[in-house]
Amino acid sequence: MKANWALYCDNYLEGFHIPFVHAGLNQVLDYSAYRTELFEYGNLQVGVAKGGEACFDLPPDSPDYGQAIAAYYFWLFPNLMLNFYPWGLSINIVKPVGPELTRVSFLSYVWDPSKLSVGAGAEIDKVEREDESVVEATHRGIRSRLYDRGRYSPEREKGVHHFHRLLTSFLNL
């Protein structure tokens, strides 16, 4: 895609765009219950299903037992994304090719083919294309002389802030 690799990570790590960019995904997720948990070199975004939507059958010893979890989105610094759905696992590997060019490899491992067409992971190819489009548009937008960065949203951009702090730390800025 024609964008910097870090913008793809930013997009993955923030929740603001879901209702605006991913209409299909937003129909199956309870956006108000979407949450991000931070770890030293990664984070977990938890997508809770709306009532009646496909979700995991979690065991009683799971910390999320009793919740209708539609997806777990796990990011590992700097460029690995593991997306767990009731049907299986989708992996995104973000590879910088140049300052304004990125290649994302998508790998899927299907555990239960009967669940491929339902829930948060049902339209995964469409969601990936929507992400690519918005990331490329963002890349063009931030290069504009009118762009000015803003503040982080404490609720929706915890993951982005964490990513930026890690980048700064590793680049010694």
Secondary structure as GFF3:
##gff-version 3
##sequence-region A 1 173
A	DSSP	alpha_helix	5	13	.	.	.	ID=ss1
A	DSSP	alpha_helix	18	21	.	.	.	ID=ss2
A	DSSP	alpha_helix	23	28	.	.	.	ID=ss3
A	DSSP	three_ten_helix	31	33	.	.	.	ID=ss4
A	DSSP	beta_strand	35	39	.	.	.	ID=ss5
A	DSSP	beta_strand	42	48	.	.	.	ID=ss6
A	DSSP	beta_strand	69	76	.	.	.	ID=ss7
A	DSSP	beta_strand	80	85	.	.	.	ID=ss8
A	DSSP	beta_strand	88	98	.	.	.	ID=ss9
A	DSSP	beta_strand	101	110	.	.	.	ID=ss10
A	DSSP	three_ten_helix	113	115	.	.	.	ID=ss11
A	DSSP	alpha_helix	124	142	.	.	.	ID=ss12
A	DSSP	alpha_helix	158	171	.	.	.	ID=ss13
###
